[in-house]
Amino acid sequence: MPAVGIPIGGGNKEYPGNLTPFVTVTCIVAAMGGLIFGYDIGISGGVTSMDPFLKKFFPAVYRKKNDDKTTNQYCQYDSQTLTMFTSSLYLAALLSSLVASTVTRKFGRKLSMLFGGLLFLVGALINGFAQQVWMLIVGRILLGFGIGFANQAVPLYLSEMAPYRYRGALNIGFQLSITIGILVANVLNYFFAKIKGGWGWRLSLGGAMVPALIITIGSLVLPDTPNSMIERGDRDAAKIQLKKIRGVEDVDEEFNDLVAASEASMQVEHPWRNLLQRKYRPQLTMAIMIPFFQQFTGINVIMFYAPVLFNSIGFKDDASLMSAVITGVVNVVATCVSIYGVDKWGRRALFLQGGAQMILCQVVVAAAIGAKFGVDGNPGDLPKWYAVVVVLFICIYVAGFAWSWGPLGWLVPSEIFPLEIRSAAQSINVSVNMLFTFFVAQIFLTMLCHMKFGLFIFFAAFVVVMTIYIYFMLPETKGIPIEEMTRVWKSHPYWSKYVEHGDDYGNGVEMGKGAVKNV
Ligand code: BGC
């Protein structure tokens, strides 16, 4: 490919426009897509620790947990069907995110969000009224399809709607809404578990209908993005829309850049094959490694199974759910730290600091559990200070994740892909994330049973590797316009050999900041 299409603007091009109330409201509504995802992450762990739920659907697990007091604590929840309940959703989400990328591109972001909301709604309904395990699984697969659609469309929608200067904050806004969803689910689990008659789990699962309805109705009233309208050939309407969103008349520069970016990306016939070119090796590698590493921090062991885990280490049911609420609050608050600091301190600083914090905590938790439970999983009496120490270090671990790998796992991939491979690379990022979320969810309880407290050492070892990896392999991307990102690879000691000088991205069509928006 000829070395043309060099990004223009020198990084100091500014589009006129404001953060209008209109765009703020649309972004808040759209971000509800993250709420759905988060609600689901938080709810499954809670219901799987509720006895009436286990008794009804997983009686073998229930018996093992309650009747046989001599059973090794590490293994009390080990059941493939129980894990399948949690993890089936992620496999479904993986599949549907691939389909959703086409719907999103051809029919607009709104339609994908609508599909996402509707599928999620039906899934929540089936789960709330479930009578048998198969209904639970079918419901969760539908929830997964919904999440696949929503997660594909919502981040795109937010990036396209957001004024250039606020894109970073809005990007982490999506992660913030994920964490709020997790917290709400944890709080609801705590209260619903107390309902007499033991049907509280139905409210927990059926409660997913509320965020689903919000995103379904929201997607009907939300406007489509100008980028998507241009992509689908409706330039006049797109320009009117852009003026409304930005709150100014003078949108020509941005509009022209959007058109140019759209034309550039249309010239690429085979984005997937394109992605395999040598010059895209750094981006392709990151699109795989970042989501893979994000899941091997072990975060979802806490997010999915915190109550189960706390129960295993001797907490009563109530205290277990309460501890999950505490970690949920820490998750939300620490995400705000990241919103505040990501453009000040940079991505690398957060990755490295957060990584070190997680390693330390995982080692302490492993040591604490190992010391009391040993290898046979029989703790005897557990003093109160012990529980406090374990919860405290788990909270510090969650905070480390919430200002590093949590938001950055989504932000960094989204800002390093040049336009012509952006959509394909983003699909890889989402699919790899879902695949390993599935993987960790599916094997965790078995791993806990077999690796015991060593499980935490296992994840700590991964965090050591990924922290070293970031140190050597990831260049700082703070404050660099996306369309100029090529320079970070060119000046990198390792990646520079893949990206030759003069080997610029782009397809001979001049691309301005509009290119950023056409994710
Ligand atoms: C991850 C999820 C995780 C959540 C926790 C997200 O960035 O993708 O797997 O459960 O953060 O807050």
Boltz pocket constraint, residues with backbone or C-beta under 6 A from the ligand:
constraints:
  - pocket:
      binder: B
      contacts: [[A, 41], [A, 175], [A, 178], [A, 179], [A, 182], [A, 294], [A, 299], [A, 300], [A, 303], [A, 331], [A, 405], [A, 406], [A, 407], [A, 409], [A, 410], [A, 433], [A, 437]]
      max_distance: 6.0
